[in-house]
Amino acid sequence: MNQHSRFNLPLCLVVEEDIFTRTDEAVKQYLPEIEGKKSLVITEKFLHDLYGDIVSEIQSDYNNAEVFEVVHADFDEAVRIAKKICIDDIKVVIGFGGGRVLDVAKYASYVSKAVYICLPTNLSNDSLASPFAVLGTENGNRKTLACKIPTAILVDTTMIQKAPQIQTLGGIGDTIGKYTAVYDWSLAAKAEGKPVDDFAYSIAWMCYDSIAHFDEKNVNSISFLRTLARALVMGGLAMEIAGSSRPCSGSEHLFCHALEEYYPDIKISHGLAVALGTVGAANFQGRDDMKMLEVCRSYGLDLNPESYGIDKELFAQIWMRAASTRPDRVTILNNTELNREWLDEIYERMANN
């Protein structure tokens, strides 16, 4: 069998204004078999209260679908929902929310083998279309679990415009991170004697390129949000094609993982943490880290670690612990002897840019 016939790609991808008011119309030509089937909308109380009219319309469009409000975005809750889907003979799962809610919905639908329709309310990272779900486990830890990408993805740019801008900036940061991720992937492939999937590599690079070189730097414009939405979705498809997260996750993500795992009191989004890590990773790779700083500054991303409560000491500690978060993942960190002077220099460049 040709390896390129094994992909699970979305049957439907729509990025339009006000698409959430007609989701059934958008997907029925691709999924006629779900009409009239028992459905479940997975969201959270905050969003249900805020967008009750939209949720009610979605319920009506999908055979008076029941609504389940996620409380704990963890593995146990995803499995409980999967159990409910199986027992209640639910055939369609609709995830309406941000990354936490969508990962729960994605994994629950994967376990229960239900059709999954993804309706993101923000563009904070590329998990909306990835073949992985990040769920809480024990003692506040999080685990990345393999699953399937959504059957249909609908992005409502009107809805995204209403989201806090910090979430959109997170999506930019996660996309910018592909600049160093693909380099680390090539490095690992050479070290491990494995080929890089050129198609997945090209898609991931295209995602970065589409944002880094987008002419209009207005993060709230419809044209930019369409581009960002497609870049995040294509990042998920690159991971599906590669069969791993390598096209989108390298040493910059290890910095993010170390921050999330060892310093949970630091309040920063995943995407912005990845952007911080990308500057250091580019520096370790011997590439132009100023390019990263300039791109991020053009969109209004603040890459001064101090803005997030990260001083020089903590910044150095995070990088020193980064490789330990994924000891099986080869990155530039395997070939880099970090020292405090170098890390302090990077910190100063970021703080003063």
N, C-alpha and C positions, 0 to 999 in steps of 0.2 A: 504493500500500500504506500502511495506517495504520502510523506509526512504532512504535506500541506493540505491534505483532505481531512485532517483530524481536528481542525479548529472549530471551536464553538463561538461563532460570531453572532451579534445581534441581528434579528430578522428585521428590526425597525429602529431607525435613528432619526429623530425629528428635533430640530432646533429652531423654534419659532416663537413669536410673541403670542401670549395668551393660549398656548397649546393645552394648558391644564383644564381649560373649559370644554375641550373636545377630545379628550384622550381616547375615548372609544372609537371615534371616527378615524383617528390617526392610525390605530393598530388593527382595526377589523379587516382591512384588506390583506394584511400579512398573517393575522391569526384569527381567521373566521371561526375556527373550531372552539374558541373560548366564549363565544356569545351565549349568554344565558347560564354560564357555569357559575358555581358557587365561588365567591371571591372574598378576599380579606385585605383590608387596607392597614398597613403597619406604619404608625407614625408615633409622635410623642405628644403629651398633653399640651405643652407650650404651643406647638404648631397647630394642633387641633383647635385650640382656643383662638389663635390668631387668624387662622385661615379656615374657619368652620364652614363658610359658604362653599369654598373650593372642595373641601373634603366631602361635604354633603353631595355636591355635584358628581364627584367621582364615585361615591357610593351608589348614586342613582344610575350612573352609566354602567355599572358593573353588578347588575342584578341585586340591588340593595345590599351591597357588601357590608360585612361587619367591620368595625374599626377596633384595632388592638393598639393600645398606647404603651410603648416601650418605657420601662422604668429603669432597668439596668441593662446597659448595652454590653452584655457579657455572653459567654458561651452557654451558660445554663438557661438564660432566657431564650436564646435562639433555639435551643433544643426543645424547650417547653412549647414554643410557638410551632416548631416543626411537628411535634406530637399532636397539637391541636389541629393543624392542617390535615394530618393523616386521619385522625379520628373523625373529624367533621366533614371529611371528603371534599375539602376545599381544593380547587383546581388552579386558581389564579391568585397570586400574591402581588400586591401593589405597594411598593415602598415609597413613602412620601416624607422626605426630610433631608437632614444632612448626613455626614459620613457615618456617625454612630448608628443611626436608625437604618440607613441603607445597608450597612454591613450585617446587621441582625437580620433584616429582611432577605438579603442575598443568601446568607447561610441557611436560614430556615427553609427557604424555597428549594435550595439545593438538596438538603437532607430529605425533604418531603417529596422531591421531584415535581414540584408545582411550577407552572409558568410564572416567570418573574418579570414584572414591569417596573422599571426604575424611574421615579419622578423626583429628581434632586431639587431642593429648595435653595441650595447655594453651590458654588463651584470652588470649594476650599481645597480639594485634592483630587487625585486621579483614581481614587478607590471606587468611584461610582460605576466604572466599567471594567474594573480589573477582575481577574479570575481568583481573587483572594479576598478574605474577610478578616479584619483585625478585631478580635473580641477579647474582652476582659476574662481573666481566669481567676486564680487565687492570689490573695495578698496584694491586690492591685496590679498584678502583672497582666500583660497583654500578649496574645499569641496570634500569629498569622496563619490562617487555615486556608487550604486550597478549596475552591468551589467553582461554580460556573459563572460566567459573565451574564448579565441580564438578557432576557429574550428580546426586550424592547426598552429603549432609552428615550425619554422625552424630556427635553430641556426647554423650560418656559423662560424666555429672556426677560419678560415683564416681571416674573417672580424673582429672578436673580437680581434685577435692579433694586428690589426692595430689601435684599439681604444686606447685613452689615458689610461695609466695604472691606473690613479686615479679613473677612472670609474669602472674598475675591482675591485679595492680595496673597492669601495663603495658596490659592490655586496657581497664581503666577509663580510663587516660590517653588512649588512642587514641580512645575513644568521646567523652570530654569535649571533645576537639579539634574535634568537629563544631560546637561553639558558635561558633567563629571561622571555621571553614571555609565554612559556608553564607553567612556575611556577606560573606566575600571573593568567593565565587561570584557573589553578587548584584552586588557592586561591579564585578567583571570583566564581567559580562553587560551592564551599563549602559554601561561604557566601550567595549565592543566591538560594541555594538548587536545582541547576541544574546539570545534568550530563556532564562530559567531554566526547566528542567522542574519544574513545581510538584509533581508527584508524587514525583520523586526528592528534591527539597528537603524535602518533608514527611516522607518516610521518614527522611532523615538527621537532621532535627530531632527526630523521635520517638525515634531511637536515643539521642541526647543526653538527652532528657527522661526516658526510662525509667531511666537511671542517676542523673542529677542529682537526681531526685525520688523515688527508690526509698526506701521507708520503712525497710527493714531494712538496716543498714550492716555486716552481718556478711559479709565477702567470701568466707567458706568455706561459707556456708549453701547448701543445694540450691536454694532459691527464688531467691536472688540469682544463682547461677551459671546457672540457666536463663534469667534475664532478660538477663544479660550475653552469654551465648551467642547469644541471638536478636538482641540489639542489634548484635553484631559481624557476624552473617550478614546482617541487613537493611542494614547499611552497605555490604556488598559488592553487594547487590542495587540499592541506590541508585546506585552507580557504574555498574552494568550498564545501568540505565535511562537515566542521564544520558549514557552513552557516553564518560565520562571519570571521573577521580578527583576532580573538583571538589566533589561533595557532601561529601567526607570529607577534603579536603586543601587547606589554604590557607597563610597566612603562618606558622601554628604548625608546619606540616610543613617549611616552608623553613628554619626554625630547626633542626629536627631533621636535615634533609639537610646543612646546613652543619656541624653537629656531627659527623655521621657521615663526611662527605667530607674535611673539613679537620683534624679533631681525633680521629682513630681511637683514640688512646690513652685517651680518656675512656671509661670503661666504664659505660654506661647503656643500658637497653633502649630500643627504638624508641618504645614507648608512653609511657614516663616522659619521654623527651626531648620528645615531642609535648605532654605535659602542661606541662612547663616553658615551652615555646613559646606555649602557649595563654594564659598569664597576660600575657606581653608583647603578644601579638597583640590581646587584648581591650583592653589599655590603649591601643594605637595606634588602635584602632577607636572609642575614646571610650566604651567600654562598661564594665560593672562587673567589674573584674578581681578584686575581693574575693570576688565570688560564686564564681569559679573556685577561689580559695584555700580557701574554706569547704567547697565540695563535695569537693575533693581531701582536705582534712584530715579530713573525716568518714569517709573510707574508709581513712585511714592512709597516704595518699600523701605522701611527703616532697618538697616543692617548694622546699627550700632548695638553691640551686645548689651551695653549698659542700659539701654532702653527697656530691656526685659529682665533686669536684675542680675545680669551675668557680669561679674567683675573679672579681672585678669586671671585671678587664681582659679575661679570656677571654670572659666573658659578653657584653661590649660587642663584642668582635671577632666572635663568632658572629653576633650580630644584624646587624652591618655587612656581613657576607658572605652573609647568608641569601638575599637577592633574587637574587644571582648564580648560585645553584644551579639555578634555573629561570627564566632571563631572559624566557622566553615566557609566563610565568604572571603575570597581573595580580592583585595583592593590595593590601591596605592599604599595603604597603611602597612601592608606586609613588607614593603620595600622602603619604608621611611622611618628614620630614627628621629623621633620627635624630641625636641628639647625646649626648655622654657623660653630661652631667648627668641627662638623662631616663632613660637606661639604668641609671645608678647608682641612681637613685631606685626604679626597678622592682626592681632586684636587692635593695635593702634591704628593700622590702616583702615579697619572697619569703623572704628570709633570716630575717626577724623575725616572720613570721606563725605 
